[in-house]
Amino acid sequence: MSEPYKPKASWFAIQGEKYLGVSYDKLDCQGLVEKMLNDVGIFRDWKGANHMWRDALGWKGTPEECVAKFGRIPEGAWLFIVKNDGGEVARGYHDSEGNASHVGVYTGKGKGAINSASSKGKVCESAFAGRTIKNGGWNRVGLCKLLQYDLEGYDMTATETDLTAREPKTKYVTLLDGQKGTVNLRKTRSGKLLKRVPTGTALEAYEKIGDWTHVICEGTEGWMMTKFLSDEKKPEPEAVDPVIFKVGEEITLQLPVAVARALYEALEKADI
């Protein structure tokens, strides 16, 4: 079983630079953070900043609490503006976690943070110097449990994001036409090719996102298109033999035996 894939938070932190200037209408605060995760191979779809505040973090607190516990605020930490205005109730949260109205990412570069701000109408840098900003500024820090932080005293090796801690379903690699062949296993959805997996191979299937399924195949974790996975192992296709037909010039067709026989008989009847 492979170790769960957790990209370094410092790598995640630099992904936002290319989105600077993108309109808020195209990429809001939640969308920016999710897009940055996509760029390092993690795919999630939260309902908003409040959902992220409650679901995505392995540790959370004030900036001062983060510094006191870990010695610093690491690059790639998530920043939130959390208010005690009851706004979370309208979004279905009846707890004491507060209303997380905004989310961004601490980069440690430039002004210190990046976010998509409705007030600016675009993705932009945001001032953050590692301290709580009073009166509506960044006042909470979260460490995402999907990322790897280089922090002494921070251990997220056993969280729900660990694929090995979930109950997998056994699936079999299958081509749509039932023929033998291989299917690509990729590091991310539509990303780098890890290996080509022969049909009939059993693998462990976890979450499904869009047209892709997160799998572990013979110790390698990656993504495979869901349409090439089946619940049952398909029988081996009929063996094929090369059959040579002469139609003007010599053409070699490699077909299943039954198909080749039927084609040969049809051509013979047509006196070709």
Residue pairs with C-beta under 8 A, 6 or more apart in sequence:
1 164
1 216
1 219
2 216
2 219
2 220
2 221
4 161
4 162
4 163
4 164
4 221
5 41
5 42
5 163
5 221
6 146
6 147
6 148
6 156
6 161
7 40
7 41
7 42
7 147
7 148
8 76
8 147
8 148
8 150
9 74
9 75
9 76
9 77
9 143
9 144
9 147
9 148
9 149
9 150
10 74
10 75
10 76
10 150
11 40
11 76
12 36
12 37
12 39
12 40
12 76
12 105
12 144
12 147
13 75
13 76
13 105
13 106
13 107
13 108
14 107
14 109
15 35
15 36
15 39
15 40
16 32
16 36
16 105
16 107
16 114
16 123
17 114
19 27
19 32
19 35
19 36
19 116
19 123
20 114
20 122
20 123
20 124
20 125
21 122
21 123
21 124
22 116
22 122
22 123
23 121
23 122
24 116
24 117
24 118
24 120
24 121
24 122
24 123
25 121
27 35
27 116
27 123
28 116
28 118
29 49
29 102
29 103
29 104
29 115
29 116
29 117
29 118
30 46
30 48
30 49
30 52
30 103
31 116
32 104
32 105
32 114
32 115
32 116
32 123
33 52
33 78
33 103
33 104
33 105
34 44
34 45
34 46
36 105
37 43
37 44
37 146
38 188
41 187
41 188
41 191
42 146
42 147
43 188
43 189
43 209
44 56
44 146
45 209
46 52
46 55
46 56
47 91
48 91
49 80
49 100
49 101
49 102
49 103
50 88
50 91
50 93
50 97
50 99
50 100
52 78
52 100
52 103
52 142
53 60
53 80
53 82
53 97
53 98
53 100
53 103
53 140
53 142
54 93
54 95
54 97
54 100
56 78
56 142
56 144
56 145
56 146
57 78
57 142
57 143
57 144
57 145
58 143
58 144
58 145
58 154
58 156
58 159
59 66
59 69
59 142
59 143
59 154
60 80
60 140
60 141
60 142
60 143
61 69
61 140
61 141
62 132
62 139
62 140
62 141
63 73
63 130
63 131
63 132
63 138
63 139
63 140
63 141
64 131
64 132
65 141
66 72
66 73
66 77
66 141
66 143
67 73
67 130
69 153
70 151
70 152
70 153
70 154
71 151
71 152
72 130
72 151
73 106
73 130
73 141
74 106
74 143
74 149
74 150
74 151
75 106
75 107
75 108
76 105
76 106
76 144
76 147
76 149
77 105
77 106
77 141
77 142
77 143
77 144
77 149
78 103
78 104
78 105
78 106
78 141
78 142
78 143
78 144
79 103
79 104
79 105
79 106
79 113
79 115
79 126
79 128
79 138
79 140
79 141
79 142
80 100
80 102
80 103
80 104
80 138
80 139
80 140
80 141
80 142
81 100
81 101
81 102
81 136
81 137
81 138
81 139
81 140
82 97
82 98
82 99
82 100
82 101
82 139
82 140
83 98
83 99
83 101
84 98
84 99
85 99
86 99
87 99
87 101
88 95
88 97
88 98
88 99
88 100
91 99
100 140
102 115
102 117
103 115
104 113
104 114
104 115
104 116
104 126
104 128
104 138
105 113
105 114
105 115
106 112
106 113
106 128
106 141
107 113
107 114
110 125
111 125
111 126
111 127
111 128
112 125
112 126
112 127
112 128
112 129
112 130
113 125
113 126
113 127
113 128
113 138
114 123
114 124
114 125
114 126
115 123
115 124
115 126
116 122
116 123
116 124
117 123
117 124
117 126
126 138
127 133
128 138
132 138
132 139
133 139
143 149
143 151
143 154
143 156
145 156
145 159
145 160
145 161
146 161
148 156
149 156
158 165
159 165
160 166
163 206
163 214
163 216
163 221
164 216
166 206
168 204
168 205
168 206
168 216
169 204
169 205
169 206
169 231
170 202
170 203
170 204
170 205
171 202
171 203
171 204
171 205
171 213
171 215
171 229
171 230
171 231
172 200
172 201
172 202
172 203
172 229
172 230
172 231
172 232
172 233
172 234
173 183
173 197
173 198
173 199
173 200
173 201
173 203
173 224
173 228
173 229
174 199
174 200
174 228
174 229
174 230
174 234
175 181
175 183
175 199
175 228
176 227
176 228
178 234
178 237
179 199
179 237
180 198
180 199
180 200
180 236
180 237
181 198
181 199
182 196
182 197
182 198
182 199
183 196
183 197
183 199
183 224
183 225
183 228
184 193
184 196
184 197
184 224
184 225
185 193
185 194
185 195
185 196
185 197
185 215
185 217
185 220
185 222
185 223
185 224
186 192
186 193
186 194
186 222
186 223
186 224
187 193
187 194
187 222
187 223
188 222
188 223
189 209
189 210
189 211
189 212
189 223
191 223
194 220
194 222
195 217
195 220
197 203
197 217
197 218
197 224
199 234
200 233
200 234
200 236
201 217
201 218
202 233
203 215
203 216
203 217
203 218
203 224
203 229
204 215
204 216
204 217
205 213
205 214
205 215
205 229
206 213
206 214
206 215
206 216
207 213
207 214
208 214
208 226
211 225
211 226
211 227
212 223
212 224
212 225
212 226
213 223
213 224
213 225
213 226
213 229
214 221
214 222
214 223
215 221
215 222
215 223
215 224
215 229
217 224
237 256
238 256
238 257
238 258
239 256
239 257
240 254
240 255
240 256
240 257
240 260
241 254
241 255
241 257
241 260
242 252
242 253
242 254
243 252
243 253
243 254
243 255
243 260
243 263
243 264
244 250
244 251
244 252
244 253
245 251
245 253
245 263
245 264
245 267
247 272
253 260
253 263
255 263
